[in-house]
Amino acid sequence: MILLLSQGLTVPIRQLVAGTREIQRGNFQVKSLVRSRDEIGWLARSFNEMAEGLALKEKYRSVLNKVSDKRVAEELMKGEVSLGWRPAISASCSVTSAALPH
């Protein structure tokens, strides 16, 4: 019983660790298998969403580098330049335990 429980935790966590190494290498196409609806499953879904977001940002960065001056592209990516009438917006996100599914 304990062996099954420990494998249920260690296998998904090892997969997430391997996924983070792939992200470090620049592979944003990596996905984690979502096996459950508990905190580990929530973590795997969040990891997948993060990887998708990073892939999209990398795509935008690549396009900007191809179509604009490198300095302008860097300023846009940092939020130092605004396009049009809206000011550049900086956003942050934090997760509290209240945001986790129960």
N, C-alpha and C positions, 0 to 999 in steps of 0.2 A: 504494500500500500504506500509506504513512504517513498519507495523507489519510483513508483508511478507519479506521485506528487512532485518529487524533485525533478524528474524528467520533464514534467509539464511546465516547470518554471525555467529550467536551465536551457532546454532546446530553443524556445523562442528568444530568450535573452542572448544566447550565442548567435542566433541568426541576426538579431538587431546589432550586435557588436560587429559582425561581419559586414552588415549593411553600412554601418558608419564608416568602416574602413574603405568601402567602395566609394562612398560620398567623398571622403578625403582624397581619393585618387581622381575625382572628377567624374565618376560614373553616377549620374543623377537618375539613371533609368532603373536603378535597383529597387526592388520591392520586397517588403516583408510579408510573409504569409500571416493573415489574420485568422487565428484558430479559435478564438473564444470571445466572449462578451464581457470579460472581466478587465481588470486594470492592464493586464498584459496585452489583451486584444486592443484595448484603447490606445496603448502605447504603440502597437504595431500600426494601427490606422493613422495615428498622428505622424509616425515616421514616414509612412507612404505619402501623406499630404505634404510633409516637409520636402521630401525628395521631388515631388511634382512641382512644388513652388520653386525650388532651386533650379530645376531643369528649365522652367519657364524664364526665370531671371537670366540664366546663362544664354538662352536663346535670344532674349532681348539685348543682352550685352553684345552678343556676336553680331546681331543686325546693326546695332548702333555703331560698332567699330567699323563696319563695312560701309555705312552710308554717311558718316559724319567725321568731323575732325576729332581725333582721339581726346584732346583736351575737353571739348564740348561734351563728348560721350561720358567722360569721367565725372564732369560736373553734374550732368543729368543723373547719373547713377548715384551720386552722393546726395542728391536733392538740393544742390547749391544753385541750380538754374530752374526757373519755372517756364513752362511753355504756355503761352496765352496769358489770359488775365488772372488766372488763379495763382496764389502764392504756393511755393513748394511746401508740402506737408510732410512732417516727420511723425511717424507713428511707432508705438511700441506695444507689446503685448505681454501680459503676465498671466500665468495660470495659478489659480489657488485651488485648494482642495475642494472648495465648494463647486468648482467648475467640473470636477470629475464625476462621471456617472456612478451612481450608488447601486 
